[in-house]
């Protein structure tokens, strides 16, 4: 479990194709001394396991499923990555509860500035869009952010990024057309599961399998 507060930005210093996917060699100066073999580390928001350490960095193996669902498949030597070690029990939760399970990839539509803040607009898939709400939490490339604007009809979402976050994460290299790893707030998925029997999604559930809790039912009870 993570908080979405990036603790270090570093770079990819090695990539090797392996049978199960790709082995990534990541440079680290700040987190390395606190890192052990088998520790979980979020790389651009994707939870990976440390399999080896050196004096200058660490290795992880990104398997097929991870490469399919995230931008890790597109990493090149020299690319900047956001890093965060898994939180300890009792740590302050400065961001929000982040699993490190990337749900999908979204394309950046625009990057603008308003005053000193940066406004990042992106377009997630319709499957992810239904979990995103105004002023709700979202994780982009491992960074915990708050949704500032959303237009579900047009399919875009905006977040406002303060200068400190922009400067101290890989966001300062983002441009229109880039892809970001997206993890939606897990609470939205739990709520959806409660409304549908068997935990099925609205796309797959049959009408006869729907929960009796509907908008009309809630209104009849005074909600």
C-alpha positions as CSV (number, residue, x, y, z in Angstrom):
1,X,0.0,0.0,0.0
2,X,1.2,3.5,-0.9
3,X,0.2,7.1,-0.3
4,X,0.8,8.6,-3.7
5,X,3.5,10.9,-2.3
6,X,6.5,10.5,-4.6
7,X,9.7,10.3,-2.5
8,X,12.2,10.3,-5.3
9,X,12.5,10.9,-9.0
10,X,15.1,8.9,-10.7
11,X,16.0,7.4,-14.1
12,X,16.0,4.1,-15.8
13,X,19.7,2.9,-16.3
14,X,19.1,-0.6,-17.7
15,X,16.4,-2.6,-19.5
16,X,16.6,-6.3,-20.3
17,X,14.0,-8.5,-22.1
18,X,13.3,-11.7,-20.2
19,X,10.9,-14.6,-20.7
20,X,8.3,-13.2,-18.4
21,X,8.6,-9.5,-19.5
22,X,11.2,-6.9,-18.8
23,X,13.9,-6.5,-16.2
24,X,14.3,-2.9,-15.2
25,X,17.3,-1.4,-13.5
26,X,16.4,1.8,-11.7
27,X,18.9,4.3,-10.3
28,X,18.2,5.5,-6.7
29,X,20.0,7.8,-4.4
30,X,17.5,8.6,-1.7
31,X,15.4,5.4,-1.2
32,X,18.2,2.8,-1.7
33,X,19.4,2.8,1.9
34,X,15.9,2.1,3.2
35,X,15.2,-0.6,0.6
36,X,15.5,-4.3,1.1
37,X,15.1,-7.3,-1.3
38,X,11.4,-8.3,-1.7
39,X,10.3,-4.8,-0.8
40,X,7.4,-3.2,-2.8
41,X,8.2,-0.1,-4.7
42,X,5.9,2.0,-6.9
43,X,7.5,2.9,-10.2
44,X,5.3,5.5,-11.9
45,X,2.5,4.2,-9.8
46,X,2.9,0.5,-10.6
47,X,3.8,-1.7,-7.7
48,X,6.9,-3.8,-8.3
49,X,9.1,-6.1,-6.2
50,X,12.8,-5.4,-5.6
51,X,14.7,-8.5,-6.7
52,X,18.3,-7.2,-6.5
53,X,20.2,-4.1,-5.3
54,X,23.5,-2.6,-6.2
55,X,25.4,0.5,-4.9
56,X,23.6,2.8,-7.3
57,X,20.2,1.2,-7.9
58,X,17.8,-1.7,-7.8
59,X,16.2,-4.3,-10.2
60,X,12.6,-5.3,-10.7
61,X,10.9,-7.6,-13.1
62,X,7.8,-6.2,-14.9
63,X,5.8,-9.2,-16.1
64,X,3.4,-9.4,-19.1
65,X,0.3,-8.2,-17.3
66,X,2.1,-5.2,-15.9
67,X,3.5,-4.3,-19.3
68,X,0.1,-4.6,-20.9
69,X,-1.7,-2.4,-18.5
70,X,0.9,0.3,-17.8
71,X,3.4,2.6,-19.5
72,X,6.3,0.6,-18.1
73,X,6.5,-1.2,-21.5
74,X,7.4,2.1,-23.1
75,X,10.3,3.0,-20.7
76,X,13.7,3.8,-22.3
77,X,17.1,4.1,-20.7
78,X,17.4,7.6,-19.3
79,X,13.6,8.1,-18.8
80,X,12.6,9.8,-15.5
81,X,10.4,7.7,-13.1
82,X,8.5,8.5,-9.9
83,X,9.4,6.3,-7.0
84,X,7.7,5.5,-3.6
85,X,8.4,2.7,-1.2
86,X,5.4,1.0,0.4
87,X,4.1,2.7,3.5
88,X,4.7,1.3,7.0
89,X,1.9,0.7,9.4
90,X,1.6,3.9,11.5
91,X,2.9,6.2,8.7
92,X,1.1,9.4,8.0
93,X,-1.3,9.2,5.1
94,X,-0.5,12.4,3.4
95,X,-2.1,11.5,0.1
96,X,-4.7,8.8,-0.1
97,X,-4.7,5.0,0.0
98,X,-3.0,3.8,-3.2
99,X,-2.6,0.1,-4.0
100,X,-0.1,0.5,-6.8
101,X,-2.4,-1.5,-9.1
102,X,-2.6,0.6,-12.2
103,X,-6.1,0.3,-13.8
104,X,-5.2,1.7,-17.2
105,X,-3.5,4.4,-19.2
106,X,-4.8,7.8,-20.1
107,X,-3.5,10.3,-22.7
108,X,-2.7,13.9,-21.8
109,X,-4.8,16.3,-23.8
110,X,-3.2,19.6,-22.6
111,X,-0.9,21.1,-20.0
112,X,-1.7,24.7,-19.0
113,X,-0.8,27.1,-16.2
114,X,-3.1,29.2,-14.1
115,X,-1.1,31.5,-11.9
116,X,1.6,29.3,-10.4
117,X,-0.4,26.1,-10.7
118,X,-0.4,23.6,-13.6
119,X,-3.7,22.3,-15.1
120,X,-3.4,18.9,-16.5
121,X,-6.2,17.6,-18.7
122,X,-6.3,13.9,-19.7
123,X,-8.8,11.4,-21.2
124,X,-9.2,8.1,-19.4
125,X,-11.2,5.2,-20.9
126,X,-14.9,5.1,-20.4
127,X,-14.3,2.1,-18.1
128,X,-12.2,4.2,-15.8
129,X,-14.2,7.4,-16.2
130,X,-17.2,6.0,-14.3
131,X,-15.0,5.7,-11.1
132,X,-13.8,9.3,-11.2
133,X,-15.8,12.1,-9.4
134,X,-15.3,15.8,-8.9
135,X,-13.0,16.5,-5.9
136,X,-12.3,12.8,-5.6
137,X,-8.8,11.2,-5.4
138,X,-6.9,9.8,-8.3
139,X,-3.4,8.6,-8.9
140,X,-1.4,9.6,-12.0
141,X,2.0,8.1,-12.5
142,X,2.1,7.4,-8.8
143,X,1.1,10.9,-7.7
144,X,-1.9,11.4,-5.5
145,X,-4.1,14.2,-6.9
146,X,-7.6,15.7,-6.5
147,X,-10.0,15.9,-9.5
148,X,-10.6,19.6,-10.0
149,X,-12.9,19.4,-13.1
150,X,-14.6,16.6,-15.0
151,X,-16.7,16.4,-18.2
152,X,-18.0,12.9,-18.5
153,X,-19.9,13.7,-21.8
154,X,-16.7,14.9,-23.4
155,X,-14.6,12.3,-21.6
156,X,-12.0,14.5,-20.0
157,X,-10.7,15.0,-16.5
158,X,-8.6,17.8,-15.0
159,X,-6.3,18.0,-12.0
160,X,-4.5,21.0,-10.6
161,X,-0.8,20.4,-9.7
162,X,1.0,22.8,-7.3
163,X,4.5,24.0,-8.2
164,X,6.2,21.9,-5.5
165,X,4.6,18.7,-6.9
166,X,5.3,19.7,-10.5
167,X,9.0,20.4,-9.7
168,X,9.6,17.3,-7.6
169,X,8.0,14.6,-9.8
170,X,8.3,13.5,-13.4
171,X,5.3,15.8,-14.2
172,X,7.7,18.6,-15.3
173,X,8.5,16.5,-18.4
174,X,4.9,15.9,-19.4
175,X,3.5,17.2,-22.7
176,X,0.4,16.8,-24.7
177,X,0.1,13.3,-26.2
178,X,2.0,11.6,-23.4
179,X,0.4,8.6,-21.6
180,X,0.0,8.4,-17.8
181,X,-0.7,5.4,-15.5
182,X,-4.0,5.8,-13.8
183,X,-5.3,4.3,-10.6
184,X,-8.7,5.2,-9.5
185,X,-9.8,5.4,-5.9
186,X,-10.5,1.9,-4.7
187,X,-13.5,3.1,-2.6
188,X,-15.4,3.7,-5.9
189,X,-15.0,0.0,-6.8
190,X,-16.1,-1.2,-3.4
191,X,-19.3,0.9,-3.7
192,X,-19.9,-0.5,-7.2
193,X,-19.5,-4.0,-5.9
194,X,-22.1,-3.4,-3.1
195,X,-24.6,-2.4,-5.7
196,X,-24.2,-5.5,-7.9
197,X,-24.4,-9.1,-6.7
198,X,-21.2,-11.2,-7.0
199,X,-19.0,-8.1,-7.5
200,X,-19.7,-8.0,-11.2
201,X,-19.4,-4.8,-13.2
202,X,-22.4,-3.0,-14.7
203,X,-21.2,-4.0,-18.1
204,X,-21.3,-7.7,-17.4
205,X,-24.2,-8.1,-14.9
206,X,-27.6,-9.2,-16.1
207,X,-30.7,-7.2,-15.3
208,X,-32.0,-10.0,-13.3
209,X,-28.9,-10.0,-11.2
210,X,-29.0,-6.4,-10.2
211,X,-29.2,-5.4,-6.5
212,X,-32.6,-4.1,-5.3
213,X,-30.9,-0.9,-4.2
214,X,-31.8,1.5,-7.0
215,X,-32.1,5.3,-7.3
216,X,-35.9,5.0,-6.9
217,X,-35.6,2.7,-3.9
218,X,-33.2,5.2,-2.2
219,X,-35.6,8.1,-2.9
220,X,-38.5,6.1,-1.5
221,X,-36.5,5.8,1.8
222,X,-35.9,9.6,2.0
223,X,-32.4,9.7,0.6
